Amino acid sequence: MKLGSRKDKIAKAWKEALLSGYAVKPIIEIEEYIDSCTRRIMDYIDAYCAGKKSDVDIVEALDDLMRYLATDGKLSPGDSIRQVLYVKDIALKVDPKMSREEFVRFSNAVDEIACLAFDKYMEAKEHIYLLRVKEKENMIEMLRKAMAHYEEYYGKLPPPEYPPE
């Protein structure tokens, strides 16, 4: 089974669904980025459904998409993975006459991708968390240096009075 022309329609509808949650239309670079992700993932799904080996690096394509979704503060981890699984609904809307066999193969491909997407999402979230920790550590270090300069210039601060009067 080959998706053929349906592949591009599904990828376009998926991109539009991914970007529909924003009040303002995203800049062209973001649209192109998401378009690239959805097209590469759909190319992989097309090859999977046809029983062929794909030229697409699905890990890279999913990593790109999940890094984008991981930075969206409005989406929970479940919502982000749901964005991947939603492509099944889109496929049925694009081709409501898809045979059961075709849909099962398509669904299996999407399920496989969703599992990998979860791993990539968690890696992205972990990376974001580590960056935030590093940012906090740098802030603490800057405050320590500022305090050291203050004490060097003005002397030690008096101890706080407890309880304050």
N, C-alpha and C positions, 0 to 999 in steps of 0.2 A: 504494500500500500504506500503510495506516495501522496503527499499533501498537495503538491502542485501549486496552483494559483491561490489555493486557500491559505497557504503558508504566509504569504505576504499580507493578506487581509487579516489573518489572526494576529500577526505581529503588530500591524498598525492599530488594530482595535485594542490590543493589550497595552501598547504604549499610551494610547489615549486614556485607558482606564487607570494606568499608573499615575498619569499626570492630572487626572480629573479632580483629585482631592485638594487642589490648591486654588485659593481665591483669585490669584493673579496668574496669568499665563507665564510659565517659566521661560527664562531666556533661551535663545536658540541653541546655545551650547548644551544646555541640560536636555533639551528635546533630542538633539542629535546623539547625546550620550545614551539616553534611554532607548532610542531607536536602534542604536548599534547593539545594545545588550539584547533587546527583544528579538532582533533579526538573527543574531548569532545563536541564541537559544532555540529559536524556531528552526533554524537550519539543522541543528543537532537533533531536534525532535523529528524532523522530516527524515533524516538519515536513519534514525532509530526505527521509525515506523516502516521504512522500506527494507529494514534488515541489513543496512549497510554500515560501514565504519564511517564516522563523520570526520571531516577535516577540521571542524570547529573545536577549539580548546574550550570545552564546556566549563571547566574549572575556572578559567579566566573570565569567561562571560558571566558566570554566576557570581564570581567574586566582585566584579564590577557592579552588578545590579545590587547585590546585598550590601556592599559598602555604601551605596547611595541610600538604600532603604534604612540602613542602620543609623544614618545621620538624621533621619526624619523623626523628630521628637514626638510627633503625633501618632506614630505607629508603634504598637507593641510588637514583641517578637512574633506572636501568633498572627497579628495583622500583616506583618512583613511576609511570612510564609504563605499566608492566605493570598497575597498578591500573585504568588507563583501558581498556586493551585487554581486560582480564578481563570487561568488560561483554558481550563477544561470547559467552563461555562461559555467562554468566548468562542471556542471551537464549535460548540453546538449551536450558538447563535449565528455564526458565519455559515455553517453547513448543517441545518437541522435534519437533513436526510443522511447524515453520516451513518454508515452501517454499524451494527453492534461490534463486529470484529475490528473495524477501524477505530472506533472509540475506545475499545479495550486496549489496543496497542498504544494509542495516543495517551490514554490515561496512565498506563504503565510507565511510559516515558516521562510524563509529568511527575508522577509519584517519585520516580528515581531522582529526578532533578530537584524535587522539593527536599528530599533528604540531604542531598549535597548542598542545597541552598541554606538549609538550617546550619550546617557546619560552617559555611562561609559567613553567614550572618553572625554567628557566635564569635568567630575569629575577629570580625570587624568590630563588634561590640567590646570584645576584650582589648583590642588595640586602642579603641577610643577611651576605655577606662584607664589603661596604662598611661595614655597621654595626659589624662586629667590628673592622675596621681603625680606624674612628673611635673605638671604645671603647679600643683599645690606645693610639692617639695621645693621647686624653684622659688615660689612666692615666700615660703618660710625662710629659705636661705637669704633672700633679699631683705626680709624683715630683720633677720639676725644681723646682717651686715649694717643695715640702717641703725639698729640699736647700738651696735658696737661703735659706729661713728658718733652717734649721739653721746654715748657715755665717754668717749674719748674727748669730745669737745666740752660737754657740760658736766661730766661726772656721773656717778651712779644715781639712778633714780631712788628716791626714798621708798622704803617699803610701804605698801598700802596699809592704811589703818583699817583694822577689822574689829568690830563692825563699824562701818562708816557712820559718822554722826550727822 
